[in-house]
Amino acid sequence: NQFLGDLLEDHGVPFEAIRTAVNRAEGVFDVRRFASNKPYAFITDPDSTLPAEQFVYEPSPFEYVVFNFVDSIYVSRVRRPVDTVEVISSGVIYSSLYETLMDSDALPQLVNTMADVYAWQVDFFHLQKGDRYKVVYEEYRIEGKPVGIGRILGAVFEHQNSPYYAVYYDQGQGDVYFDEEGGSLRKQFLKAPLDYTRISSRYSPRRFHPVQRRYKAHLGTDYAAPRNTPIRSVGDGVVIEAKYSQYNGNYVKIRHNSVYTTQYLHMNKIASGMKPGTRVRQGQEIGYVGKTGLATGYHLCYRFWKNGVQVDATKQELPASEPISEDHAAPYAIAKQAMLDRLAEIAYPSAPLETDTDEEEITDVETAPATSSVAPQAEPDDMP
């Protein structure tokens, strides 16, 4: 790692000592993963002009790596003692989920964890003012200071006045969440093909096209996102197209089964290995956000077909995965009721005196033109 080498040389560590330390780091710490934006410190003798005695690097809050240059050269990795405690949080959304969690002094990672749990139930791009949540989760602490988020043990997220429950239960198949009826939260399709972006244009039978300067059907959902944001397949399936075309730019089309097909347009780059016949898993990276083809800015146009007809992906009732097994039904019922009782005891915070937005929907969305009363017809692929 060139940056690490330059850093050590700047503090007087000889080149041979650096090379020895790098060799002895093998199996302890991969120096290629050294990042300049992580905390580090040098330990030196304040009364000496000799080289640094130790270099301490912190790749994460949970551990640090020591490069020792005194007496003998060695590299050691030290794990900090971590306590896991159960924490509760609740909030009512008036600006954004992130700001609401920050107001409750929760760690920012809780946003990601909640979105992962509810990836199949709640479209976090369409949260409404007044949506609210309660959550019981594990928090990692070092010397009493919160440093990370563990599992969500139970939660309820009320979206558009509908409660969505999530109860953690391990059937021996990894982390799985179930609802109050024992149904799996996991579905065949994710609600969105990107993480934590904003929808810039919704599905509409009639939209003013920003490039062609005319109204036309827009049969996809546009997700504005930074260049090279990973795009993920919303479900298991087989790639049927992965190529460039004049209007779609770089795109991937996936057949999930005899009913559902999805397409992802305007990619900056198609992920390695994506070609017709490639099998993909739900959540697998298939490409990266760009603005190739007929596009004005960095975004993903996401298209969704059902029985050969292009439909609005955000309004589909998606098929669910397997519910709790019969063998686990009774113990799950006990665990579920205990968690529901615990969630019921958590109070929501009172409403703020003033809110930051008058918008009902918490998202950065362009207003689409008035829609026609005529049902939209699927436009051919790659047509202007």
C-alpha positions as CSV (number, residue, x, y, z in Angstrom):
1,N,0.0,0.0,0.0
2,Q,1.7,3.2,-1.2
3,F,-0.1,5.5,1.2
4,L,0.9,3.3,4.2
5,G,4.5,3.2,3.0
6,D,4.7,6.9,2.5
7,L,3.1,7.6,5.9
8,L,5.6,5.4,7.7
9,E,8.6,6.8,5.8
10,D,7.4,10.3,6.7
11,H,7.7,9.3,10.4
12,G,11.3,8.0,10.0
13,V,10.6,4.3,9.6
14,P,13.3,2.9,7.3
15,F,12.3,1.2,4.1
16,E,13.6,-2.2,5.2
17,A,11.6,-2.0,8.4
18,I,8.5,-1.2,6.4
19,R,9.0,-4.1,4.1
20,T,9.6,-6.5,7.1
21,A,6.4,-5.2,8.8
22,V,4.4,-5.7,5.6
23,N,5.6,-9.3,5.3
24,R,4.9,-10.0,8.9
25,A,1.4,-8.5,8.6
26,E,0.4,-11.4,6.3
27,G,-2.3,-13.5,8.0
28,V,-2.8,-10.7,10.6
29,F,-4.0,-7.7,8.5
30,D,-4.2,-7.2,4.8
31,V,-2.3,-4.0,4.2
32,R,-4.0,-3.6,0.8
33,R,-7.2,-2.8,2.8
34,F,-5.5,0.2,4.6
35,A,-7.7,3.2,4.1
36,S,-6.5,6.8,4.6
37,N,-9.9,7.9,6.1
38,K,-9.6,5.7,9.1
39,P,-8.2,6.8,12.5
40,Y,-4.5,6.1,13.1
41,A,-1.7,7.3,15.5
42,F,2.0,7.2,15.9
43,I,3.7,6.5,19.2
44,T,7.1,8.2,19.5
45,D,9.6,9.1,22.2
46,P,8.9,12.8,22.8
47,D,12.5,13.4,23.8
48,S,14.0,11.7,20.7
49,T,14.3,12.3,17.0
50,L,14.3,8.5,16.4
51,P,11.8,6.9,14.1
52,A,8.3,6.1,15.3
53,E,8.1,3.2,17.8
54,Q,4.6,2.1,16.9
55,F,1.9,2.8,14.3
56,V,-1.6,2.1,15.5
57,Y,-4.4,1.8,12.9
58,E,-8.1,1.4,13.6
59,P,-9.9,-0.3,10.7
60,S,-13.2,-0.3,12.7
61,P,-14.4,0.7,16.2
62,F,-14.2,-3.0,17.2
63,E,-10.4,-3.5,16.7
64,Y,-7.1,-1.9,16.1
65,V,-3.8,-3.1,14.5
66,V,-0.4,-2.4,16.0
67,F,2.8,-2.2,13.8
68,N,5.7,-2.3,16.3
69,F,9.2,-1.2,15.3
70,V,10.9,-1.3,18.7
71,D,13.3,-4.1,19.5
72,S,11.6,-6.6,17.2
73,I,9.2,-5.9,14.3
74,Y,5.8,-7.4,14.6
75,V,2.2,-6.8,13.7
76,S,-0.7,-7.6,16.1
77,R,-4.4,-7.3,15.9
78,V,-6.4,-6.4,19.0
79,R,-10.1,-6.9,19.5
80,R,-11.8,-4.6,21.9
81,P,-14.3,-6.1,24.4
82,V,-17.8,-5.5,23.1
83,D,-21.0,-5.4,25.2
84,T,-24.3,-6.2,23.5
85,V,-27.3,-4.5,25.0
86,E,-31.0,-4.4,24.0
87,V,-32.2,-0.9,23.1
88,I,-35.7,0.5,22.2
89,S,-36.4,3.4,19.8
90,S,-39.6,5.0,18.5
91,G,-40.4,7.9,16.3
92,V,-42.9,9.7,14.1
93,I,-41.6,10.8,10.7
94,Y,-42.1,14.5,9.8
95,S,-39.0,15.1,7.7
96,S,-37.1,11.8,6.9
97,L,-36.5,8.5,8.6
98,Y,-32.8,9.4,9.0
99,E,-33.5,12.7,10.8
100,T,-36.2,11.1,13.0
101,L,-33.7,8.4,14.1
102,M,-31.0,11.0,14.8
103,D,-33.5,13.0,16.9
104,S,-33.9,9.9,19.0
105,D,-30.1,9.6,19.5
106,A,-30.0,6.3,17.6
107,L,-27.0,5.3,15.6
108,P,-27.2,6.1,11.8
109,Q,-26.7,2.4,11.0
110,L,-30.2,1.7,12.4
111,V,-31.6,3.3,9.2
112,N,-29.8,0.7,7.0
113,T,-30.8,-2.2,9.3
114,M,-34.5,-1.2,9.4
115,A,-34.5,-0.8,5.6
116,D,-33.0,-4.2,5.2
117,V,-35.6,-5.9,7.4
118,Y,-38.5,-4.1,5.7
119,A,-37.0,-4.3,2.2
120,W,-40.0,-6.4,1.0
121,Q,-42.8,-4.5,2.9
122,V,-42.1,-0.8,3.0
123,D,-41.0,1.4,0.1
124,F,-38.7,3.8,1.9
125,F,-38.8,6.1,-1.1
126,H,-42.5,6.8,-0.4
127,L,-42.7,7.4,3.3
128,Q,-45.5,9.6,4.4
129,K,-45.5,12.4,7.0
130,G,-46.9,10.8,10.1
131,D,-45.6,7.3,9.4
132,R,-44.1,5.9,12.7
133,Y,-42.2,3.1,14.1
134,K,-41.2,1.2,17.2
135,V,-38.1,-1.0,17.3
136,V,-36.2,-3.3,19.7
137,Y,-32.7,-3.9,18.6
138,E,-29.2,-4.9,19.7
139,E,-26.6,-2.2,20.2
140,Y,-22.9,-2.8,20.4
141,R,-21.0,-0.8,23.0
142,I,-17.4,-0.4,23.9
143,E,-16.6,1.1,27.3
144,G,-20.3,2.2,27.4
145,K,-20.1,4.1,24.0
146,P,-22.4,2.9,21.2
147,V,-20.4,1.7,18.2
148,G,-22.7,-0.4,16.1
149,I,-26.0,-2.1,15.5
150,G,-26.7,-5.8,15.8
151,R,-29.9,-7.6,15.0
152,I,-33.4,-6.0,15.1
153,L,-35.3,-8.2,17.5
154,G,-38.7,-6.8,16.8
155,A,-40.4,-3.8,15.2
156,V,-43.6,-2.3,13.9
157,F,-43.6,0.2,11.1
158,E,-46.8,2.0,10.5
159,H,-46.9,3.2,6.8
160,Q,-49.9,4.9,5.4
161,N,-51.9,3.8,8.5
162,S,-51.0,0.1,8.0
163,P,-48.9,-1.6,10.6
164,Y,-46.1,-3.9,9.4
165,Y,-44.7,-6.1,12.1
166,A,-41.3,-7.8,12.1
167,V,-40.3,-10.4,14.7
168,Y,-36.9,-12.0,14.6
169,Y,-37.0,-15.8,14.8
170,D,-34.2,-18.3,13.9
171,Q,-35.4,-21.6,12.5
172,G,-31.8,-22.6,11.9
173,Q,-31.7,-21.0,8.5
174,G,-30.1,-17.7,9.4
175,D,-31.7,-14.3,10.3
176,V,-35.4,-14.5,9.2
177,Y,-38.2,-12.1,10.1
178,F,-41.9,-13.0,10.3
179,D,-45.1,-11.0,10.7
180,E,-47.8,-11.4,13.4
181,E,-49.4,-14.1,11.4
182,G,-46.2,-16.1,11.0
183,G,-45.7,-15.1,7.4
184,S,-42.2,-14.4,6.2
185,L,-41.3,-10.8,5.5
186,R,-39.0,-12.0,2.7
187,K,-40.8,-11.9,-0.7
188,Q,-39.8,-13.0,-4.2
189,F,-39.1,-9.4,-5.1
190,L,-37.5,-6.4,-3.3
191,K,-39.5,-3.2,-3.2
192,A,-36.7,-1.3,-5.0
193,P,-33.5,-2.1,-7.0
194,L,-31.4,0.5,-5.2
195,D,-30.6,1.4,-1.6
196,Y,-31.4,4.8,-0.1
197,T,-31.9,7.0,-3.1
198,R,-34.7,9.2,-4.2
199,I,-37.3,8.6,-6.8
200,S,-37.1,11.4,-9.4
201,S,-39.9,10.3,-11.7
202,R,-42.7,7.8,-11.1
203,Y,-44.4,5.5,-13.5
204,S,-46.9,7.5,-15.6
205,P,-49.0,6.9,-18.7
206,R,-48.1,10.4,-19.9
207,R,-44.9,12.3,-19.0
208,F,-43.0,15.1,-20.6
209,H,-39.8,13.5,-21.9
210,P,-36.9,15.8,-20.8
211,V,-34.7,14.9,-23.9
212,Q,-37.3,14.6,-26.7
213,R,-39.3,17.6,-25.4
214,R,-42.7,15.8,-25.9
215,Y,-45.2,13.9,-23.8
216,K,-45.0,10.2,-24.0
217,A,-45.8,7.1,-21.8
218,H,-43.1,6.5,-19.2
219,L,-43.5,2.9,-18.2
220,G,-40.8,2.7,-15.7
221,T,-39.8,4.1,-12.4
222,D,-36.7,6.4,-12.3
223,Y,-34.4,6.3,-9.3
224,A,-31.9,9.2,-9.2
225,A,-28.6,8.2,-7.6
226,P,-24.9,9.0,-7.7
227,R,-22.8,7.6,-10.6
228,N,-21.8,4.0,-10.0
229,T,-24.3,3.3,-7.2
230,P,-24.8,-0.5,-7.3
231,I,-28.0,-1.8,-8.9
232,R,-29.3,-5.0,-7.5
233,S,-31.6,-7.6,-9.0
234,V,-35.0,-7.5,-7.2
235,G,-35.3,-11.2,-7.4
236,D,-33.8,-14.6,-8.4
237,G,-33.8,-15.1,-12.1
238,V,-31.9,-15.6,-15.4
239,V,-30.4,-12.8,-17.5
240,I,-32.0,-12.7,-20.9
241,E,-30.4,-9.5,-22.2
242,A,-27.2,-7.6,-21.1
243,K,-26.1,-5.1,-23.7
244,Y,-26.0,-1.5,-25.0
245,S,-28.7,0.0,-27.2
246,Q,-29.3,3.6,-28.5
247,Y,-32.1,4.6,-26.1
248,N,-31.7,2.2,-23.2
249,G,-28.0,2.6,-23.0
250,N,-26.3,-0.2,-21.0
251,Y,-29.1,-2.4,-19.6
252,V,-29.9,-5.8,-18.1
253,K,-33.1,-7.7,-18.5
254,I,-34.0,-10.6,-16.2
255,R,-36.7,-13.2,-16.4
256,H,-37.7,-14.3,-12.9
257,N,-40.3,-16.9,-13.8
258,S,-43.1,-17.4,-16.3
259,V,-45.0,-14.4,-14.9
260,Y,-42.4,-11.7,-14.0
261,T,-39.6,-9.9,-15.9
262,T,-37.6,-6.8,-14.9
263,Q,-35.3,-4.5,-16.8
264,Y,-32.7,-2.0,-15.6
265,L,-31.6,0.9,-17.9
266,H,-29.0,3.6,-18.5
267,M,-26.2,1.8,-16.5
268,N,-22.8,3.3,-16.5
269,K,-21.4,-0.2,-16.5
270,I,-22.9,-3.7,-16.5
271,A,-21.5,-5.9,-13.7
272,S,-18.9,-8.5,-14.6
273,G,-20.4,-11.9,-15.6
274,M,-23.8,-10.5,-16.6
275,K,-24.7,-12.2,-20.0
276,P,-27.7,-14.1,-21.3
277,G,-28.1,-17.3,-19.4
278,T,-26.4,-16.1,-16.2
279,R,-28.4,-16.9,-13.0
280,V,-28.7,-14.1,-10.5
281,R,-29.8,-14.1,-6.9
282,Q,-32.1,-11.5,-5.2
283,G,-30.0,-8.5,-4.1
284,Q,-27.0,-9.4,-6.4
285,E,-25.2,-6.5,-8.1
286,I,-26.0,-6.5,-11.8
287,G,-24.7,-3.1,-12.8
288,Y,-24.0,0.5,-11.7
289,V,-26.0,3.7,-12.1
290,G,-25.1,5.9,-15.1
291,K,-26.7,8.0,-17.8
292,T,-26.0,6.1,-21.0
293,G,-28.6,6.1,-23.8
294,L,-31.4,8.6,-23.8
295,A,-30.9,10.1,-20.3
296,T,-30.2,13.6,-19.0
297,G,-28.7,12.7,-15.6
298,Y,-27.5,9.8,-13.5
299,H,-30.4,7.6,-12.7
300,L,-31.8,4.1,-13.1
301,C,-35.0,3.5,-15.1
302,Y,-36.5,0.3,-13.6
303,R,-39.2,-1.6,-15.6
304,F,-41.4,-4.4,-14.4
305,W,-43.5,-6.8,-16.5
306,K,-46.3,-9.1,-15.3
307,N,-47.6,-11.7,-17.8
308,G,-46.0,-9.8,-20.7
309,V,-47.5,-6.4,-19.8
310,Q,-45.5,-3.6,-18.4
311,V,-46.9,-2.4,-15.0
312,D,-46.1,-0.1,-12.2
313,A,-43.7,-1.9,-10.0
314,T,-44.4,0.2,-6.9
315,K,-48.1,-0.9,-6.8
316,Q,-47.7,-4.7,-7.3
317,E,-48.7,-7.2,-4.6
318,L,-45.7,-9.4,-4.6
319,P,-45.7,-13.1,-3.8
320,A,-44.4,-14.1,-0.4
321,S,-41.8,-16.7,0.6
322,E,-42.5,-19.7,2.9
323,P,-44.2,-18.9,6.3
324,I,-43.0,-20.2,9.6
325,S,-42.7,-24.0,9.5
326,E,-45.2,-26.2,11.4
327,D,-42.4,-27.5,13.7
328,H,-41.7,-23.9,14.8
329,A,-45.3,-22.6,14.8
330,A,-45.9,-23.1,18.6
331,P,-42.6,-21.7,19.9
332,Y,-42.8,-18.8,17.4
333,A,-46.3,-18.0,18.7
334,I,-44.9,-17.6,22.2
335,A,-41.9,-15.5,21.1
336,K,-44.1,-13.4,18.9
337,Q,-46.6,-12.6,21.6
338,A,-43.8,-11.6,24.0
339,M,-42.4,-9.2,21.4
340,L,-45.8,-7.8,20.5
341,D,-46.4,-7.1,24.2
342,R,-43.1,-5.4,24.5
343,L,-43.7,-3.2,21.5
344,A,-47.1,-2.3,22.8
345,E,-45.4,-0.9,25.9
346,I,-43.2,1.5,23.9
347,A,-44.7,5.0,23.6
348,Y,-44.5,7.2,20.5
349,P,-42.9,10.6,21.0
350,S,-45.2,13.6,21.0
351,A,-45.5,15.6,17.8
352,P,-43.1,18.5,17.4
353,L,-44.6,22.1,17.6
354,E,-43.3,22.8,14.0
355,T,-42.4,20.5,11.2
356,D,-39.8,21.1,8.5
357,T,-42.1,20.2,5.6
358,D,-45.6,20.6,4.4
359,E,-45.3,17.7,2.0
360,E,-47.3,14.6,2.8
361,E,-44.8,12.4,1.1
362,I,-41.3,12.3,2.4
363,T,-39.3,12.0,-0.8
364,D,-37.7,14.2,-3.4
365,V,-40.1,13.6,-6.3
366,E,-40.7,15.5,-9.5
367,T,-44.4,16.1,-10.0
368,A,-45.7,14.0,-13.0
369,P,-48.2,15.6,-15.4
370,A,-51.8,14.7,-15.1
371,T,-52.4,11.1,-16.0
372,S,-54.7,9.9,-18.8
373,S,-57.8,7.8,-18.0
374,V,-56.6,5.4,-20.7
375,A,-54.6,2.4,-19.4
376,P,-51.0,2.6,-20.6
377,Q,-49.8,0.3,-23.3
378,A,-46.4,-1.3,-23.0
379,E,-43.9,0.5,-25.3
380,P,-41.5,-1.7,-27.3
381,D,-38.0,-2.0,-25.9
382,D,-35.6,0.8,-26.8
383,M,-38.1,3.0,-28.6
384,P,-38.1,6.8,-28.2
